[in-house]
Amino acid sequence: MSTDESLVSALESMVGSEWLLSDDATYAIDGLTPTAVVFPEDEAQSAAVLRLADERQASVFPRGGGR
């Protein structure tokens, strides 16, 4: 399993597949498609996602406005 696949799998276990998009060009930033886009349900999920990103040294780009 690649690093990206491992990250996506871990995120999916945190928030559920309905709240996770992977390789979605809709959310590209400066032409770069994110590995994952997460829609945490609450503060606890947000904190868990940020802890995982820190552990994996993954970049996070916060975005408001919902889906």
Phi, psi and omega per residue, in radians:
M1 nan 2.311 -3.141
S2 -1.280 2.910 3.114
T3 -1.051 -0.759 3.126
D4 -1.098 -0.773 3.135
E5 -1.105 -0.685 3.107
S6 -1.115 -0.734 3.111
L7 -1.120 -0.820 3.138
V8 -1.061 -0.738 3.129
S9 -1.092 -0.764 3.120
A10 -1.128 -0.731 3.108
L11 -1.119 -0.718 3.128
E12 -1.072 -0.670 3.127
S13 -1.192 -0.421 3.125
M14 -1.412 -0.792 -2.979
V15 -1.970 -0.230 -3.092
G16 1.577 2.626 -3.049
S17 -1.134 -0.476 -3.131
E18 -1.255 -0.239 -3.117
W19 -2.000 0.405 -3.109
L20 -2.433 2.284 3.014
L21 -2.049 2.500 3.069
S22 -2.205 2.458 3.141
D23 0.896 0.832 -3.126
D24 -1.758 1.883 -3.085
A25 -1.118 -0.290 3.106
T26 -1.004 -0.539 -3.071
Y27 -1.805 0.357 -3.137
A28 -1.085 2.530 3.094
I29 -2.150 2.108 -3.112
D30 0.912 0.686 3.096
G31 1.421 -0.010 3.134
L32 -1.761 2.138 3.129
T33 -1.435 2.239 -3.124
P34 -1.213 2.627 3.055
T35 -1.104 -0.700 -3.115
A36 -2.615 2.596 3.000
V37 -2.145 2.171 -3.040
V38 -2.039 2.433 3.091
F39 -2.058 1.420 -3.103
P40 -1.114 2.541 -3.085
E41 -1.411 -0.540 -3.053
D42 -2.668 -3.103 -3.106
E43 -1.075 -0.684 -3.124
A44 -1.099 -0.760 3.100
Q45 -1.159 -0.702 3.104
S46 -1.026 -0.797 3.140
A47 -1.116 -0.720 3.139
A48 -1.117 -0.728 3.114
V49 -1.094 -0.768 3.139
L50 -1.164 -0.647 3.080
R51 -1.099 -0.770 3.128
L52 -1.094 -0.765 3.122
A53 -1.051 -0.718 3.113
D54 -1.116 -0.806 3.130
E55 -1.038 -0.688 -3.086
R56 -1.606 0.011 -3.081
Q57 0.947 0.757 3.128
A58 -1.661 2.450 3.101
S59 -1.259 2.544 3.108
V60 -2.213 2.290 3.080
F61 -2.145 1.706 -3.124
P62 -1.111 2.531 3.129
R63 -2.565 2.302 3.116
G64 -1.740 3.063 3.046
G65 1.778 0.070 3.082
G66 1.324 -2.845 -3.099
R67 -1.315 nan nan
